């Protein structure tokens, strides 16, 4: 019973945190009444790319090129993600197909 209550509390807290991140900008900048500062607009343009770059570095930081696979599953999966995104322009599809390819390669190699 305690585990279920714990899970419910975690879900509620995460829901409130998610809601707060959506509402705070509305309280700070209003509903279109105020002009959003230029630095906030700049951050809105560059932060997604920065976050993706950090995620790529984080994913590839422990690749062992001296190991048996020489990092081939990671390199191939990364190439699949990039190529599929360039062809389909669908981020979720690209991540799912790259992850699936990586998992298959790790199990086979």
N, C-alpha and C positions, 0 to 999 in steps of 0.2 A: 504494500500500500504506500509506503514511504517513497518508493521509486517512482510510482505514478504521480504522486503529489509533487515530487521534485521535478519531474519532466514537465508537468503542467505549469509550475512556477517559472521554469526556464523559458518555456514557450511564451508565456505572458510577458515576461521581462524583455525578451527579444522583440516581441511585437511592439511594446511600448518604445523601445529604443529605435526601432525602424520608423515608427510613427513620428517620434521626436525629430529624427533627421529630416523628415519630409516637412514638418511644420515649422521648424526653427527659421528657415529662410523666409517663409511667408510672414512670420512675426517681425523679422529684421527688415525686410525690404518691402513689405506690404504686398498687395495684390496688383501690382502694376502701377501703383500710384507714384512710387519713387523710381528714379533711374538707378539701375544696378551699377555699382562702381566698376570702372574699367578693369581693375586688378582682379575682381571676382570673375568677370567675363573671360579674362585671360586664363585664370586658373581653370575655369570650366572647359577651356579648349585644350590645355596642355596636360592636366592631371590624368585623364584617361590613358593617354599614350605613355606617360611616365609610369603609371601603375602597371600597364601591360609589360613595359620593359623590365620593371622590377620582378614581375611574376616569371618572365622568361629567364632572367638571370637566376632567380631562386630555383627554378626547375632544373636548370642546367649546371648548377654549382657543384653538385656531387657526382657528375658524370665521370666515370673512370675510363679514360681512353687507353689505359694500359691493361685493362681487363680483357676477358675473353671476347666480349662483344665489341670492344673498342668504341663504345658510344654510338654504334650504328642505330639501335632502336630509337634513341633520343633524336638523333639527327634526321632519320627518316620520318619520324612522327612530326617533328617540327616542320619539315618540308611539306608533308601532307597537309598540315594545318594551313601553312602559308598558301600553297597552291589551291587548296579547296576554297579558301577565303577569296583569293583573287578571281576564281571562276564563279563562285556562287554568291559572294558578298553576304554570307550568313554566318555570323560569329558562332552561334550555338552549334550549327551543323559542323563547322570546321573543328571546334573543340571536341565535339563528340566523336567525330570520325578519326581525329588524331589520337584521342585517348584510346579508342577501340583498337586502332592499328598498333599503338604502343603496347597495349596489354597482350595482344596476340603475339607480337614479336618477342616480348619478354618471356612468354610461356614457351615459345618454340625455340628461341635461341638459347 
